[in-house]
C-alpha cells in the first residue's frame, strides 16, 4: 500500500476542521497509509536576530525534522524487484487483466442472450394470453347471444334516442317491439328507469302486432329501457337497451388550465401569490370549428366562473380579464382569469382551481383541475392526483 506523509506547519484549532480532517484521513486509509506530522509554529519578531532565519525559511531544528521525515519515508519504501522479475510480474498482470476482460465480455454476452430469450418468452406468453382471452370473449359473446335469443320474448325490437330537451332536462326515446309469440288481448308497457325515477308508457298493438311509442324520462347518465308484455294476469319483462352519460354528454367538453402547482412548487412558505400573466384559460375541446380551444368563452346567457377551493369550499372567485397573447406572430385578445390577491394556504387542506359552468337553461357542472396538497416528507406543496372530485355542484360549497 502506498505511504503518504503530510507535513504541516502549525496545528488545527477549530473542532469542526479537526473532525473534517480526521474523516478525510479515515477515507484515505482505504487507499494509502497516511501519516500527518505537524511542525510547531514559530513567530519572528519585527527585528529577528541572526539566529532567526528570514521570513518564510525553516529554522535549523525544523530542517532536521524534515530530514528525519524524508529518511523515514525512504526507509519505508519497498525495494524494487529486479528488472526481469518486474517485467514478468507486469506480463502476468496484463495477461490476468486480458483474461478478466474476455471473461466479462463472455458473461455479458450470455446475459444479453438470456435477457433476449426471456423477452421472447414473455412476448410468446402475452400472445397466447391475448389469443385465449380473445377466444373466451368470442365464445362468451356467442353464448350470451344464444341465451338472449332463447330467452327473448321479442322477435325483434329497436330503441333510438329521439330528442333531448335541455330546458326541461328530459330525454325522449322511440321504441318498437314485436313479440315472439303474440296472443289476442296482449298489451305492452314500456318502462324507462332513469336513476331513481321510473316512467311507464302503456302501448296497444299496432300493425303486424308491433308495439310502438315514444317515452320521455329525466335526462341522466344512467337510463335503462325495458318492455313488459301483459297477457291477462301474466306479465313478462324483457330488457331492451341501456343509455349512459347522456346528461354529461349534453355539456361542453371543457378543461381548466390550472396553475396552482406552478405557483407553489418552488415556494418555501405557504403563501399563494396573486396571479400574474398569463392568466388561466378555459379550453373547449368539443367545440366544432374552434380555432382556439384553449381560449374559450360561452355565448350568453351561459356563464363561466373560475375559483379557488379549499377542501371543496370556495375561497375566492377569480377575476375575468381580457389578455393579449401572441398567436403565430399575431397579437390576439383572449379571455383569461386571474387570482385577485394572495392567500395563506393551510398545510392540512387540499386546494384546487375549479370551473363552474352554467348553461342557458340554468344547469350547472363543475370542471376541476389538478389539486395540490402539502407533502410533509418533501417539505413542499405538490400535486395530489388522488383527490378526484365530482362534477356535481351539490358536492361543492359555493
LUMRO-607260 format. One record per atom (N, C-alpha, C): x, y, z; residue in one letter. Coordinates in steps of 0.1 Angstrom, whole numbers, plus 2048, in hexadecimal, padded with zeros to 3 digits. Layout:
XYZA...
This chain:
8097F4800X800800800X80980C800X8058167F8X80D8237F8X80D82A805X818830808X81A837815X81C846812X81484E818X81485D816X816864824X82086C824X823875830X81F88382DX816889835X812897833X81889F83EX8218A9839X8288B2842X8218BF843X81D8C3850X8158CF852X81C8D885CX81C8E585AX8218EF863X8158F486BX8158F2878X80A8F6881X8008EB882X7F78ED88CX7EC8E388EX7DF8EA88CX7D48E1889X7C78E5887X7C18E8895X7BA8F3897X7B48F68A4X7A58F48A4X79E8F8899X78F8F6899X78B8E8899X7818E58A1X77D8D78A3X7788D1896X7708D988EX76A8D4882X7748D1878X77F8D9877X78A8D686EX7918C9872X7938C787EX79A8BB883X7928AF87FX7848B0882X77C8A487FX77C8A2870X77C8AC868X77C8AB859X7898A4854X7948A885AX7A18A3856X7A189485AX79C890866X79C88286AX79487A861X78887F85DX77F878855X786875847X78C880842X79387E835X79F874835X7A6875841X7B186B842X7AC85D843X7A085C84AX79A84F84BX79784983DX791852835X78D84D827X79A84A81FX7A5852820X7B184F819X7B784281EX7B483E82AX7BA83282FX7B7825827X7AD82581FX7AA81A816X7B381980BX7BA824807X7C38247FBX7D28267FFX7D582B80AX7E382D80EX7E582E81DX7F182E821X7F482F82FX7F983E831X7F0846837X7F2854839X7F8857846X80385F846X809864853X809873852X80487A85CX80388885DX80D88D868X817895865X82089A86EX81E8A986FX81C8AE87BX8198BD87DX8258C3883X82C8CD87CX8378D4882X8328E088AX8398E3895X8358EE89DX8378FB896X82E904898X82F912892X83A919899X840923892X84A92B898X849939892X84694389BX844950896X851958898X85396088EX85F96988EX85C976893X86597D89AX86298A89EX864994893X8629A1896X8639AB88CX8729AC887X87C9AA891X88A9AB88DX89099D891X890993889X89598688CX8A398688EX8A897D898X8B697C89AX8BD974890X8CA97488FX8D196C885X8CD95D886X8C9958892X8C694A893X8B994788DX8B195188BX8A494F885X8A5950876X8A094786EX8A1947860X89795285AX89A95784EX891961848X88295B848X879964846X86B960845X86995683AX86194B83DX85F941832X868936832X874936839X87D92C83AX87C924846X881917846X88090E852X88C91085BX88990D868X89590E871X89D901870X8A8901877X8B18F6877X8AA8E987CX8A38EB887X89B8E088DX8918DB884X88A8E487CX8808DF873X8868D8867X8928DC863X8988D6858X89D8C785CX8A18C6868X8A58B986DX8998AF86DX88D8B5871X8818AD872X87D8A9864X87E8B285AX87A8AE84DX8838A3847X8918A484AX89A89A846X89788D84CX89388D859X88F88085FX88387A859X879883855X86D87E84FX870877841X87987E839X87D87982CX88486B82EX88D86B838X89485E83AX88B85383DX881856846X87784C84AX86F84783EX86C851835X86384D82AX86B844820X87884881EX880840814X88283281AX884831827X88682482DX87A81B82CX86E82182CX86281A82CX85E81581EX86581A813X861816806X866808803X85E8007FDX8627F27F9X86D7F27EFX8767E87F0X8817E77E7X87B7E37D9X8817E97CFX87C7E57C1X8817D77BDX8787D07B7X87C7C37B3X8857C47A7X88D7BA7A4X8967BA798X88D7BD78CX8947C2781X88D7C6775X8867BA76FX88C7AF76EX8867A3768X87979F770X87B79F77DX86F79C785X8647A6783X8677B2783X85D7BC781X8567BB773X85E7B8769X8577B575CX84E7A975CX85379F763X84A793764X83D79576BX83F79D776X8337A077EX8297A9776X82F7B276EX8277BB766X8207B375BX8277A9754X8207A174AX815798750X81879375CX80E78A763X801793766X80479F76BX7F97A876EX7F17AB761X7F87AE756X7F17B274AX7E87A6745X7EE79A746X7E778E742X7DB78C74AX7DC78E757X7D178C760X7C679675DX7CA7A375AX7C07AD757X7B97A974AX7C07A5740X7BB7A1733X7B1795735X7B578B73DX7AC78073FX79F784746X7A078E750X795793757X78B79A74DX7917A2744X7897A973AX78179F731X78879572CX78278B724X77778472BX77A780738X76F779740X763782742X76578F745X75A798747X75279A73AX75A79B72EX75379C721X74A79071FX74F784721X74777871FX73B778729X73D77C735X73277C73FX72778673BX72B792736X72179B732X71A797726X72179071DX71B78A711X710780714X71477771EX70A76D722X6FE774729X70177E731X6F6785738X6EC78C72EX6F2791723X6EA797718X6E178D712X6E778170FX6DF776709X6D4771712X6D777071FX6CD76C729X6C2777729X6C5784729X6BB78E72AX6B378E71DX6B978C711X6B278B705X6A877F705X6AD77370AX6A576870BX69976A714X69B77171FX691774728X68677D722X68B78771BX681790714X67978970AX680780702X6797796F8X66E76F6FEX672769709X669760710X65D768716X66077471BX65577C721X64C781716X65178470AX6497886FFX64077C6FAX6467706FAX63E7656F6X633762700X63676370DX62C761717X62176C716X624778713X61A783711X612780705X61877B6FAX6107786EEX60676D6F1X60B7636F8X6027586FBX5F775C704X5FA76570EX5F076A717X5E6772710X5EA77B707X5E17836FFX5D877B6F6X5DE7706F0X5D67676E8X5CC7606F0X5CF75B6FCX5C6754704X5BB75D708X5BE76A70DX5B4773711X5AB777705X5B07786F9X5A877B6EEX59E7706EBX5A37646ECX59A7586E9X5907576F4X59475A701X58A75970CX57F76470AX583770706X57A77B704X5707786F8X5767726EEX56E76E6E2X5637646E6X5687596EEX55F74F6F2X5547546FBX55875D704X54F76370EX54476B706X5497736FCX54077B6F5X5357726EEX53A7676E7X53175F6E0X5277586EAX52C7546F5X52374D6FFX519757704X51D763707X51376D70BX509770701X50D7716F4X5037736EAX4F97676E8X4FF75B6EAX4F674F6E9X4EC74F6F4X4F1752701X4E875270CX4DE75E70BX4E2769706X4D9774704X4CE7706FAX4D276A6EFX4C87666E5X4BE75C6EAX4C47526F2X4BB7486F8X4B174E702X4B775770AX4AE75D715X4A7769711X4A976E705X4A377B701X4947796FEX48D783703X47F783700X47B78A6F3X48578F6EDX4827976E0X4887916D4X4827926C9X48778E6BCX4917986B7X48E7A56BAX4977B06B6X4937BC6BFX49C7C56C0X4997D16C7X4A47DC6C3X4A07E86C6X4AA7F36C3X4A77FF6CDX4B28056D1X4B18126D9X4B981C6D3X4B58296D4X4BD8346CFX4BA8406D7X4C58486DAX4C48556E1X4BE85F6D7X4B28636D9X4AB86B6CFX4AF87A6D1X4B087E6DEX4B388D6E0X4B688E6EFX4BC89A6F2X4BE89E700X4B98AC701X4B38AF70CX4AE8BD710X4B78C271CX4C18CA719X4CA8CE724X4C38D772DX4B98DF728X4B28E8731X4AA8E073BX4A38D6737X49C8CD740X4A48C2746X4B18C0741X4BA8B6745X4B48A8743X4AF8A5737X4A8899734X4AE892728X4AC885726X4B087E71AX4A4876715X4A2876708X49786E702X49C8636F9X4968576FAX49B84C6F3X4908466EAX4938426DEX48A83A6D5X48C82C6D8X4828246DBX4838166DDX47980E6D5X47E8036CFX4757FA6C7X4787EC6CBX46E7E46CEX4707D66D3X4667CD6CCX46B7C26C6X4627B86C0X4647AB6C9X4597A76D0X45B79B6D8X45D78E6D0X4647856D6X4677796CFX45A7706CEX4527716D8X44576A6D8X43A7746DCX4327776D2X4277806D5X41A7796D9X41377E6E3X4077786E8X3FC7836E7X3F07806E2X3E678A6E2X3E47906F0X3E279D6F0X3E07A46FCX3ED7A8703X3F97A46FDX4067A8703X4087B7702X40D7BD70CX4117CB70CX4207CC711X4257D8710X4337DA714X4347E671CX43F7E6724X4427F172DX4517F572BX453800725X461805724X46580B731X471808736X47680D743X484813741X485820746X492827745X49682A754X4A1823758X4A7826765X4B2830764X4B183C769X4BB846769X4C0849777X4CB84277AX4D1842788X4C683E792X4C184879AX4B78447A4X4A98467A0X4A684B794X49984D78FX495843785X48883F784X48383577BX47783B774X47783A766X46C83E75EX466833757X459831756X45282674FX44982C744X449825739X44082972EX43881D729X42B81C72BX423811726X422812716X42380770FX422807701X4197FC6FCX4117FF6F2X4087F56ECX40F7F06DFX40C7E36DBX4127DE6CFX40D7E56C2X4177E66B9X4137ED6ACX4147E36A1X4187E8695X4197E0689X4247D568CX4217C9687X42A7BD689X42C7BA697X4237BE6A0X4247BB6AEX4307C16B5X4357CC6AFX4407D36B4X43C7DE6BEX4437E06C8X4417EA6D2X44B7F66D0X4468026CEX44E80D6CBX44A8196D4X4548216D7X45082D6DFX45C8356E3X45A8416E8X46584A6EDX46384B6FCX46E84A703X46E84C711X478856715X47485F71EX47D86A723X480868732X48D86A735X491868743X49B873746X49F875753X4A987E757X4B787B750X4BE88574CX4CB883745X4D5881750X4DB875751X4E587275BX4F086A753X4FA86675BX50585E756X50384F757X4F784B75BX4F483C75DX4E583A75AX4E283674DX4D5834749X4D4826743X4CA81E748X4C7811743X4B980F73EX4B8809732X4AB80772CX4A77F972CX49A7F6730X4957E8730X4877E872BX4827DC727X4747DB723X46E7D072CX4627D2730X45A7C8737X44E7C372EX44E7B772AX4437B1722X4397AC72CX42C7B072AX4217AD734X4177A572CX414799731X40979172CX40178C738X3F579373AX3ED790745X3F4793752X3F678975BX3FD78B767X40C788766X41078475AX41E780758X42678D753X43278F75AX43A79A756X448795754X44E797748X45C793745X46479F741X4707A0747X4787AC745X4847A973CX4877B1732X4937B0729X49B7BD72AX4A87BB72DX4B17C772CX4B47CA71EX4B47D771BX4B77DC70DX4C47E270BX4C77ED712X4D37F5710X4D77FD71CX4E480071EX4E9809728X4EF815721X4ED821726X4F382D721X4FB83472DX50883672BX51083D735X51684A731X51885273AX51F85F739X51886972FX50B86872EX504871726X50387F72CX50287F739X50288C740X51089373FX51A88C742X528892742X52B896734X52788E72AX52A89171CX52289D717X5188A271EX5118AE71AX5188BB71EX5238BA725X52C8C5729X5388C6720X53D8D271EX54A8D3716X5558CC71DX55F8C8714X56B8C1719X5758CB71DX5748D0729X57D8DB72EX5888D5736X5938DD737X59E8DB73FX5A48E8744X5AA8E7750X5AF8F3756X5BE8F2757X5C58FC752X5D48FC753X5D8902760X5D78F976BX5DB8FE778X5EA90077AX5ED909784X5FB90D786X60090C794X5F890579CX5FC9047AAX60A8FE7ACX60C8F37A6X6198EC7A7X6248F47A3X6238FC798X62E904793X63091079DX6269157A3X6279207ACX62D91C7BAX62C90F7BEX63090C7CBX63C9027CCX63F8FB7C1X6498F07C2X6578F57C7X65B9017C3X6689067C7X66890F7D4X65C9117D9X65B91A7E5X65F9137F2X66591A7FBX669915808X65F918813X65592080FX64B924819X63D91F814X63392381BX62591F818X61D92A811X62493480CX61D940807X61B93E7F8X60E93D7F4X60B93C7E5X60A94A7E0X61294E7D6X61295C7D2X60695F7C9X60396B7C7X5F996F7BDX5FE96C7AFX5F59697A6X5F8965798X60096F790X60A96A788X61197377FX60E96E771X610976767X60E972759X618967756X61495D74EX60795C748X5FD956752X5F095A74FX5E5955758X5E1947755X5D794275DX5D293575BX5C793674FX5C892C746X5BF92C73BX5B691F73CX5AA920736X5A1915735X5A290F727X5A3902727X5A48FB71AX5978F3717X5938F470AX5888EC706X58C8E46FAX58E8D76FCX5928CD6F2X5868C76EAX57A8CA6EEX56F8C46E7X5688CE6DEX56D8DA6DDX5678E46D4X56C8E26C6X5638DF6BDX5668DD6AFX56A8EA6A8X5758E96A1X57A8F5699X5818FF6A2X5838FC6AEX58A9066B7X5999066B4X59E9126B0X5AC9136ADX5B59166B9X5AF91A6C5X5B691C6D1X5AF9156DCX5B09086DEX5A89016E8X5AD9056F6X5BA90A6F7X5BF90D705X5BB91B70AX5B4923701X5B0931705X5A1932702X59892C70AX58A92A708X582932712X57793870CX56D93F715X55F93B70FX556937718X549933713X54193F70EX53793C705X52E946700X52394970BX52195570EX516958718X509952714X50094E71DX50195172BX50A947733X51093D72DX519934734X52493B73AX529937745X53493E74CX53F934751X54B939754X556932759X55B939765X55E932770X56493877CX57092F780X57B935784X58792E788X58A932796X58D92979FX59092C7ADX59A9237B3X59F9277BFX5A891F7C7X5A09197D2X5A290B7D4X59A9047DEX5A38FD7E7X59F8FD7F4X5A68F67FFX59D8EB804X5A18DE802X5998D3806X58B8D4801X58A8D87F4X57D8DA7ECX5748E57F2X57B8EE7F9X5738FA7FDX57A9067F7X57190F7F2X57691B7EBX57E9247F4X58A9287EFX5939327F6X59193F7EFX5919407E2X58F94C7DBX58C9497CCX5859527C6X5839527B7X58E95A7B1X5929557A5X59D95D79EX596967795X59E971791X59A97C788X59C97977AX59297B772X593979763X59898675DX5A3984754X5A899074DX5AB98C73FX5AD996737X5B2994729X5C1994729X5C798B723X5D6989723X5DA988714X5E5990711X5EA98F704X5F6985703X5F597B6FAX6009726F8X6049726EAX60F96C6E7X61496B6D9X61295D6D3X60A95C6C9X6079506C2X60C9506B4X6169486B1X61D9486A4X62195669FX62695E6A9X62B96B6A5X6209766A5X6139726A8X60897C6A7X60397E6B5X60498B6BAX5FE98E6C7X5EF98B6C8X5EB9846D2X5DD97F6D2X5D89816E1X5CC9876E2X5C59896EFX5BD97D6F2X5BF9776FEX5B896B703X5B396D711X5A9966715X5A4967723X5AD95E72CX5B0963738X5B895C742X5B3960750X5B795775AX5B295A768X5BE95B771X5BE96477AX5C9968783X5C5967792X5CE96279AX5CC9627A8X5CE9707ADX5C49777B4X5C69857B7X5CF9887C2X5D297F7CBX5DA9827D7X5E29757DBX5EB9777E4X5F396C7E9X5EB9657F4X5EE9587F7X5E6950800X5F0948809X5EE947816X5F693F81FX5EF93181FX5F792781AX5F1919819X5F3911826X5EA909829X5EA900834X5F18F3830X5FC8EF836X6038E2832X5FA8D6835X5F08D783CX5E78CB83FX5DB8CA836X5DB8D382BX5D08D3822X5D48D0814X5CB8CD80BX5CD8CA7FDX5C78D67F5X5CE8DC7ECX5CA8E77E4X5C98E47D5X5BF8EA7CFX5BD8E87C0X5B78F47BAX5BA8F67AEX5B49007A6X5A98FA79EX59D8FF79EX5918F9799X589902790X5838FC785X57B90477CX56C90077EX56490A780X555907781X54F90C775X54990376DX542907761X533907763X52C91175FX51D91275FX518914751X51090B74CX50B90C73EX4FF91573DX4FA916731X4EF92072FX4E291C736X4E191073BX4D590B742X4D790B751X4E2910756X4E5910764X4EB90376AX4EE8F9761X4F48ED766X5038F0768X5098EA773X5168EC776X51F8E0777X52C8E2774X5358D6774X5438DC779X54A8D3780X5578D7786X5628D077EX56C8D877AX5788D2774X5848D677DX58A8CB782X5968CE78BX5A38CD783X5AD8D278AX5BB8D1785X5C38C9790X5D08C778DX5D98C0796X5DA8C77A3X5D78BF7AEX5D78C47BCX5E58C47C1X5E88CC7CBX5F58CB7D2X5F38C97E1X5FC8C37E7X5FC8C07F6X60B8C17FAX60C8C4807X61A8C680DX6208B8810X62C8B680BX6338A980DX63D8AC818X63A8A7824X6428A9830X6508A282EX650897827X65D890825X66689781CX66189D811X6698A5808X66B8B480DX6628B8816X6638C681BX65F8D0811X6558CC808X6508D67FEX6428D27FAX63C8DB7F2X62F8D87ECX6318D07DFX6288C67DDX62A8BE7D1X61C8BA7CCX61B8B57C0X60E8B17BAX6088A57C2X5FB8A57C2X5F489B7CAX5E98947C1X5EE88B7B8X5E48857AEX5DA87C7B5X5DC8787C1X5D386E7C8X5C68757CBX5C68837CCX5BA88A7CFX5B288D7C2X5AA8847BEX5A28857B2X5948897B6X5918967B5X58489A7BAX5798997AFX56D8987B3X5628967AAX55E8A37A2X5558A0798X5518AB78FX5448B1793X53D8AB79DX5308B07A2X5328BC7ABX52C8C87A8X52D8D37B0X5298D17BFX5208C77C1X51B8C47CEX5268BF7D7X5328BA7D1X53D8B67D9X5468C17DEX5438CE7DAX54C8D97DCX5448E47E4X54B8EC7EBX5468F77F3X54A9047EDX54090B7E8X5449187E1X5419247EAX
